[in-house]
Amino acid sequence: MKKIICLSILFLFGFFYVKSQTSKFGVHAGYLNGHVRVIENNGSASTSDSGYFLGAFSQFELSDKIALTPQVDIGSINNNGFGFLSVLFGYYILNDFKVEAGPQVSYFLETTPEDVNSLGLDIGFGMSYDITDKFIISARYNAELSNRASNVDSEDIKARYNWLLIGLGYSF
């Protein structure tokens, strides 16, 4: 787990040191909602709960309309920790408003039972608005592509987590 966190931080700050006049670095925090759904042959069950997240991001403007935004976030729901590493590609629809999409890796920071994968691969979609040059508001929904159920007797069991992050950011 320490290796993943260290590599995530190196990944983020590696982007930060890229020599570019159109890059910025920032921090953000906000609301986190986690939704889990377990599906098996005879039915399904789901639940969701809320918490908060804190994180850091870099943003690199690749052109007037396209931006690349790697992010590292740590979240908490009911005293359970989650880590998120995402890379979002954004397209500016208006000067300060952009839509974003990209992959995310989600990780349980707590010990999980043997039949639960602690690592998941998600796809994220969202939007952000630059309120000022320094303040950003954003919302992102991540749908898990991988199956968190592992080492179970039946291969027909599927467990997936989906995440909603709504936050306020400050860039330096």
C-alpha positions in Angstrom: 0.0 0.0 0.0 2.9 2.4 0.8 4.3 1.7 -2.6 1.1 2.7 -4.3 0.8 5.9 -2.3 4.4 6.8 -2.9 4.1 6.1 -6.7 0.9 8.2 -6.8 2.6 11.1 -5.2 5.6 10.8 -7.5 3.3 10.6 -10.5 1.5 13.8 -9.5 4.5 15.8 -8.7 6.3 14.5 -11.8 3.6 16.2 -13.8 3.9 19.3 -11.7 7.6 19.8 -12.6 6.9 19.6 -16.3 8.1 22.9 -17.8 5.0 24.6 -19.1 3.7 28.1 -18.7 0.1 26.8 -18.9 0.3 24.4 -15.9 -1.0 24.9 -12.4 -1.0 22.9 -9.2 -3.7 22.9 -6.5 -5.6 21.3 -3.7 -9.2 20.4 -3.4 -11.7 18.9 -0.9 -15.4 18.1 -0.7 -18.2 15.6 -0.6 -17.7 11.9 -1.4 -20.5 9.4 -2.0 -19.7 5.7 -2.4 -22.2 3.3 -3.8 -21.7 -0.5 -3.8 -23.8 -3.0 -5.7 -23.5 -6.8 -5.4 -25.2 -8.9 -8.1 -25.6 -12.6 -8.1 -27.8 -15.1 -10.0 -31.0 -14.6 -7.9 -30.9 -10.9 -7.3 -28.9 -7.9 -6.2 -28.3 -5.6 -3.2 -26.9 -2.1 -3.0 -26.1 0.5 -0.5 -24.5 4.0 -0.4 -23.0 6.3 2.1 -21.3 9.7 2.3 -18.1 11.2 3.6 -15.4 13.6 2.4 -12.3 13.7 0.3 -9.0 15.7 0.2 -6.6 15.8 -2.6 -4.1 17.5 -4.9 -4.1 18.0 -8.6 -2.0 19.4 -11.5 -3.6 20.8 -14.6 -1.8 21.1 -18.0 -3.4 23.0 -20.8 -2.4 21.1 -24.0 -4.2 23.6 -26.2 -6.8 26.4 -25.9 -9.5 23.8 -25.5 -7.9 20.7 -24.1 -6.4 20.1 -20.6 -4.9 17.1 -18.8 -5.5 16.9 -15.0 -3.9 14.1 -12.9 -5.3 13.9 -9.4 -4.5 12.1 -6.1 -7.4 12.0 -3.5 -7.9 10.4 -0.2 -11.4 9.9 1.0 -13.2 8.7 4.2 -16.7 7.2 4.6 -17.7 5.9 8.0 -14.0 5.8 9.1 -13.0 3.7 6.1 -10.2 5.1 4.0 -10.1 5.1 0.2 -7.4 6.3 -2.2 -8.0 7.6 -5.7 -5.6 8.2 -8.6 -7.1 9.6 -11.7 -6.1 11.2 -15.0 -8.8 13.3 -16.6 -8.8 14.8 -20.1 -10.9 18.0 -20.2 -12.4 19.9 -23.1 -13.4 23.5 -22.5 -16.9 24.1 -23.8 -16.8 27.7 -22.6 -13.8 29.8 -21.4 -14.1 28.6 -17.8 -16.3 25.5 -18.1 -15.0 22.1 -19.1 -16.2 18.5 -19.3 -13.8 15.8 -18.3 -13.4 12.1 -18.7 -10.7 9.6 -17.9 -9.5 6.5 -16.0 -9.3 6.2 -12.2 -7.7 3.6 -9.9 -9.5 3.3 -6.6 -8.0 1.6 -3.6 -9.2 0.5 -0.1 -6.8 1.8 2.4 -8.2 -0.5 5.1 -7.7 -4.2 5.3 -10.3 -6.1 3.2 -11.6 -9.6 3.5 -9.9 -12.3 1.3 -12.9 -12.4 -1.1 -12.7 -8.6 -1.8 -10.2 -7.0 -4.2 -8.8 -3.9 -2.6 -7.9 -2.3 -6.1 -10.4 -1.3 -8.7 -10.4 0.3 -12.1 -13.0 3.0 -12.8 -14.0 5.3 -15.7 -14.8 8.9 -14.7 -17.0 11.6 -16.2 -17.4 15.1 -14.8 -17.3 18.8 -15.2 -15.5 21.7 -13.6 -15.9 25.5 -13.6 -13.2 28.0 -12.9 -14.9 30.5 -10.6 -11.8 32.7 -10.6 -8.2 32.2 -11.6 -7.6 30.5 -8.2 -10.9 28.8 -7.3 -12.5 25.8 -9.1 -15.7 23.9 -8.4 -15.9 20.4 -9.8 -18.1 17.3 -9.9 -17.2 13.8 -11.1 -18.9 10.4 -11.2 -16.8 7.3 -11.4 -18.2 3.9 -12.5 -16.2 0.9 -11.6 -15.2 -1.4 -14.5 -13.6 -4.2 -12.4 -15.2 -6.8 -10.2 -14.3 -6.4 -6.5 -15.5 -10.0 -5.7 -12.7 -12.5 -5.9 -11.9 -16.0 -4.6 -15.6 -16.8 -4.4 -17.1 -20.2 -5.2 -19.3 -18.9 -7.9 -18.1 -16.7 -10.7 -21.6 -15.2 -11.0 -21.1 -12.8 -8.1 -20.1 -9.3 -9.1 -19.4 -6.4 -6.7 -18.8 -2.9 -8.0 -18.2 0.5 -6.3 -19.2 3.8 -7.9 -18.1 7.1 -6.6 -19.4 10.7 -6.7 -17.0 13.5 -5.8 -18.1 17.2 -5.6 -15.5 19.6 -4.4 -14.0 23.0 -4.3 -10.4 23.5 -5.3 -7.7 26.2 -4.9 -4.9 26.5 -7.4 -1.5 28.1 -6.8 
